């Protein structure tokens, strides 16, 4: 029994490794475009940085929420590695559309590869692509806040859980690329609207009060807010704080539920509608 389980596990990781290598090779075929896709997301926080700097120049030593002239750079830096996760939303749809265009998608579904392999292989390949700039950004954050080992560990864990959540949503909406491409555009737009109001670029306090209520119902917000609060206050001061109990409940539950639901949804779309087009 143990040998059989070991062989199954070995085969599972071998399939993921093969898919990851394939994804990275495909992405790196055009070197300039590949490098450009990595650099561009990290330029999106130039404007937020200028906004924060202007704001604190105007209000002096006053704080804005938990953000002050001393720590607002943490918001900017953490926003940079959060933006890297946004690439997980379109990557599944693009991959499925490309494979459908090449007429290799039926072969993938006939192979031993299952949907969980597809989900986690693309998640790993995207994280590997951004590993250098994201790691540098993390290191800067940890040095600035003088993070403890527990803070570093749990920020990384929550970041990975956020990646799983984003990848799961990406797989679910990407499944429409197989057949109902209009559905993909609609749901991709809806998810991006949620991201706009998830406070990854600007803090909650920047928004009007009626929109702050909407943000409180946004699951993305709890991931970003938890990462930033742990960075600013330290894990030791957040884990036992009742103000963040809801954050932990939402983050942990969604991180385990959404991969299962996304795979079920993907399977449903494929069985009901099949492959349409090309």
Phi and psi in degrees as a GROMACS rama.xvg file:
@    title "Ramachandran Plot"
@    xaxis  label "Phi"
@    yaxis  label "Psi"
@TYPE xy
-63.781  -38.6569  UNK-2
-66.1146  -41.925  UNK-3
-63.0391  -43.5825  UNK-4
-63.521  -41.5631  UNK-5
-62.376  -41.7405  UNK-6
-66.4754  -39.0966  UNK-7
-64.9572  -42.5515  UNK-8
-65.236  -41.8011  UNK-9
-62.4997  -42.0873  UNK-10
-65.5201  -37.6648  UNK-11
-62.5554  -48.5757  UNK-12
-69.2857  -30.7988  UNK-13
-65.5726  -41.4055  UNK-14
-63.9619  -43.2648  UNK-15
-62.3942  -44.2844  UNK-16
-59.052  -43.8879  UNK-17
-62.3357  -43.9512  UNK-18
-67.6474  -37.7278  UNK-19
-63.6909  -45.892  UNK-20
-61.3464  -41.9595  UNK-21
-62.1659  -44.5567  UNK-22
-62.513  -45.295  UNK-23
-66.6412  -39.4597  UNK-24
-64.8287  -39.7574  UNK-25
-65.7275  -41.9857  UNK-26
-69.2246  -31.0889  UNK-27
-94.407  10.7034  UNK-28
-62.879  -41.8271  UNK-29
-106.256  99.136  UNK-30
-59.7748  -47.2371  UNK-31
-62.902  -45.9756  UNK-32
-64.1024  -37.9475  UNK-33
-63.2809  -48.0538  UNK-34
-66.847  -38.4613  UNK-35
-61.8051  -40.9179  UNK-36
-65.9007  -25.8872  UNK-37
-80.6828  -39.8959  UNK-38
-77.0405  -41.9937  UNK-39
-55.0815  -46.19  UNK-40
-57.492  -26.7559  UNK-41
-84.4692  -3.60374  UNK-42
-92.3881  -8.1153  UNK-43
-71.8514  -11.1369  UNK-44
-101.871  13.3263  UNK-45
-65.8293  -45.8319  UNK-46
-65.1723  -49.2529  UNK-47
-55.395  -37.9181  UNK-48
-61.7263  -44.3312  UNK-49
-64.9743  -37.1088  UNK-50
-64.4202  -47.6519  UNK-51
-61.0506  -45.0096  UNK-52
-62.1531  -42.9819  UNK-53
-64.3061  -41.718  UNK-54
-59.9503  -48.9899  UNK-55
-75.4389  -24.1141  UNK-56
-66.4694  -31.3432  UNK-57
-80.5194  -40.3531  UNK-58
-96.2364  -3.80577  UNK-59
73.6804  -128.885  UNK-60
-87.5365  2.22331  UNK-61
-70.1429  151.789  UNK-62
-92.5739  157.979  UNK-63
-125.566  95.7795  UNK-64
68.8904  -129.965  UNK-65
-89.7498  -1.17168  UNK-66
-96.1786  134.687  UNK-67
-133.378  171.638  UNK-68
-58.3546  -23.6902  UNK-69
-82.7801  -27.9937  UNK-70
-123.028  0.399418  UNK-71
-63.439  -20.5668  UNK-72
-63.0625  -25.178  UNK-73
-66.2514  -38.6563  UNK-74
-61.5452  -44.1888  UNK-75
-64.395  -49.7317  UNK-76
-64.5653  -42.533  UNK-77
-66.0855  -31.9062  UNK-78
-63.0963  -31.9013  UNK-79
-65.0324  -46.7546  UNK-80
-78.377  -16.2849  UNK-81
-71.8758  -40.455  UNK-82
-58.7448  -34.3136  UNK-83
-58.4258  -31.5812  UNK-84
-70.516  -25.2627  UNK-85
-60.4119  -22.9271  UNK-86
-67.9654  -15.3764  UNK-87
-74.3606  -18.2646  UNK-88
-71.3211  -51.2058  UNK-89
-85.5024  -13.4397  UNK-90
-64.6409  -34.7729  UNK-91
-70.4486  -43.5453  UNK-92
-62.9596  -42.5682  UNK-93
-62.9283  -42.047  UNK-94
-65.5096  -44.4354  UNK-95
-65.4368  -39.3649  UNK-96
-65.4183  -41.1512  UNK-97
-64.9727  -44.651  UNK-98
-66.0355  -34.49  UNK-99
-68.3514  -40.162  UNK-100
-63.7811  -39.1602  UNK-101
-78.939  -6.21549  UNK-102
63.3709  30.2798  UNK-103
-104.107  -6.30722  UNK-104
-63.6208  -43.5118  UNK-105
-58.757  -37.2698  UNK-106
-64.7283  -36.0574  UNK-107
-64.5931  -41.901  UNK-108
-72.167  -23.9125  UNK-109
-83.1902  -15.7054  UNK-110
-78.0381  172.215  UNK-111
-67.74  -8.21201  UNK-112
-65.8423  129.129  UNK-113
-104.244  176.067  UNK-114
-67.8396  -31.5093  UNK-115
-65.4992  -35.9865  UNK-116
-60.1567  -43.9914  UNK-117
-63.1881  -42.9709  UNK-118
-61.0806  -52.2531  UNK-119
-80.746  -27.1703  UNK-120
-66.7393  -42.7592  UNK-121
-71.5013  -33.7552  UNK-122
-60.9122  -47.4094  UNK-123
-66.2138  -42.6811  UNK-124
-63.9463  -39.3329  UNK-125
-66.7981  -40.5873  UNK-126
-65.8846  -36.0858  UNK-127
-68.0159  -37.5991  UNK-128
-62.2258  -38.3729  UNK-129
-98.8424  12.0416  UNK-130
-61.7791  -39.3042  UNK-131
-70.4347  -56.8278  UNK-132
-63.1803  -37.046  UNK-133
-67.3407  -41.8483  UNK-134
-62.8876  -41.8863  UNK-135
-61.993  -42.0627  UNK-136
-64.6359  -43.38  UNK-137
-58.7024  -45.8853  UNK-138
-60.0142  -43.4159  UNK-139
-59.1444  -44.4377  UNK-140
-61.0025  -46.7491  UNK-141
-65.3863  -36.1891  UNK-142
-68.956  -43.3796  UNK-143
-61.9082  -44.0004  UNK-144
-89.1755  -2.49564  UNK-145
53.0708  54.4289  UNK-146
-66.2517  141.726  UNK-147
-76.5541  167.416  UNK-148
-60.2887  -40.0386  UNK-149
-66.0488  -38.6484  UNK-150
-63.4003  -45.6265  UNK-151
-59.9534  -46.3712  UNK-152
-61.211  -47.2248  UNK-153
-76.938  -28.7841  UNK-154
-63.4448  -42.2075  UNK-155
-65.7676  -39.2542  UNK-156
-64.3099  -46.6353  UNK-157
-66.2116  -36.1914  UNK-158
-62.648  -41.8658  UNK-159
-65.7607  -40.7126  UNK-160
-62.0764  -38.4459  UNK-161
-63.3491  -37.8976  UNK-162
-64.5655  -41.2276  UNK-163
-62.5669  -43.6657  UNK-164
-62.0343  -47.1156  UNK-165
-64.4641  -42.24  UNK-166
-64.0971  -39.1369  UNK-167
-63.3639  -43.6366  UNK-168
-64.9337  -40.8388  UNK-169
-59.9219  -41.1482  UNK-170
-65.4558  -42.9403  UNK-171
-61.9247  -51.3043  UNK-172
-74.1882  -27.439  UNK-173
-67.4887  -23.6512  UNK-174
-61.9675  -25.0725  UNK-175
-66.7008  -21.2356  UNK-176
-62.9814  -22.0483  UNK-177
-71.3542  -29.8834  UNK-178
-145.172  -53.8173  UNK-179
-105.164  80.5219  UNK-180
-68.6333  -26.5313  UNK-181
-65.3283  -35.5881  UNK-182
-63.8929  -35.4702  UNK-183
-62.2606  -47.8388  UNK-184
-62.4717  -39.7213  UNK-185
-64.6445  -51.4885  UNK-186
-71.2288  -31.306  UNK-187
-64.3773  -38.3335  UNK-188
-64.852  -42.649  UNK-189
-61.639  -45.8625  UNK-190
-63.4935  -39.3768  UNK-191
-67.0163  -31.5827  UNK-192
-65.8189  -38.7799  UNK-193
-61.9696  -39.5429  UNK-194
-66.1855  -37.5813  UNK-195
-57.2012  -38.6424  UNK-196
-102.271  35.0174  UNK-197
-107.878  0.452605  UNK-198
65.9531  35.3111  UNK-199
-83.9561  -21.1162  UNK-200
-105.925  -35.5362  UNK-201
-133.328  144.412  UNK-202
-68.5131  162.683  UNK-203
-56.8549  -35.4971  UNK-204
-67.0344  -14.7264  UNK-205
-73.7731  -21.069  UNK-206
-92.287  152.558  UNK-207
-59.7081  158.66  UNK-208
-60.5371  -38.6936  UNK-209
-66.1914  -31.6308  UNK-210
-78.2613  -26.6562  UNK-211
-63.7382  -33.3847  UNK-212
-64.8587  -40.7525  UNK-213
-63.5913  -39.7318  UNK-214
-62.4404  -35.4259  UNK-215
-64.0295  -19.3445  UNK-216
-97.9415  5.34511  UNK-217
-94.4622  114.606  UNK-218
-63.3819  -31.8743  UNK-219
-59.4158  -38.4783  UNK-220
-56.305  -38.7065  UNK-221
-68.8172  -31.0488  UNK-222
-67.1663  -51.8968  UNK-223
-65.3894  -42.239  UNK-224
-66.2788  -38.2642  UNK-225
-66.5496  -43.7913  UNK-226
-58.4949  -46.543  UNK-227
-69.6868  -39.3193  UNK-228
-68.2288  -35.9461  UNK-229
-66.1006  -38.9976  UNK-230
-64.3681  -43.1548  UNK-231
-74.9553  -45.81  UNK-232
-100.772  -14.2935  UNK-233
89.4301  143.759  UNK-234
-59.2761  -38.2503  UNK-235
-60.7352  -29.1365  UNK-236
-94.654  -5.12358  UNK-237
-104.803  -40.1206  UNK-238
-59.5763  -34.7709  UNK-239
-100.088  7.15216  UNK-240
-89.5042  118.766  UNK-241
-62.1871  -18.8003  UNK-242
-65.285  -18.2594  UNK-243
-112.31  8.82152  UNK-244
-60.7797  -45.8902  UNK-245
-61.1601  -38.8282  UNK-246
-56.1009  -50.3357  UNK-247
-65.3594  -39.7464  UNK-248
-62.0212  -48.1346  UNK-249
-65.1147  -46.6149  UNK-250
-62.9955  -47.3104  UNK-251
-68.4912  -45.654  UNK-252
-65.9876  -46.1809  UNK-253
-65.1918  -34.9956  UNK-254
-66.6476  -26.0442  UNK-255
-96.5039  -29.2655  UNK-256
-82.5197  -42.8654  UNK-257
-63.265  -36.6184  UNK-258
-60.8471  -40.1859  UNK-259
-66.6263  -46.508  UNK-260
-64.9615  -38.6285  UNK-261
-67.1279  -39.8138  UNK-262
-66.5924  -41.7265  UNK-263
-61.7709  -42.161  UNK-264
-66.5275  -42.6224  UNK-265
-58.0963  -46.5979  UNK-266
-63.3334  -37.9017  UNK-267
-65.2848  -47.0772  UNK-268
-61.6225  -42.7396  UNK-269
-65.5114  -43.3849  UNK-270
-71.9321  -35.0999  UNK-271
-79.6893  -40.9346  UNK-272
-112.074  -20.4832  UNK-273
66.2661  -157.751  UNK-274
-99.7591  125.973  UNK-275
-125.082  132.494  UNK-276
97.585  158.212  UNK-277
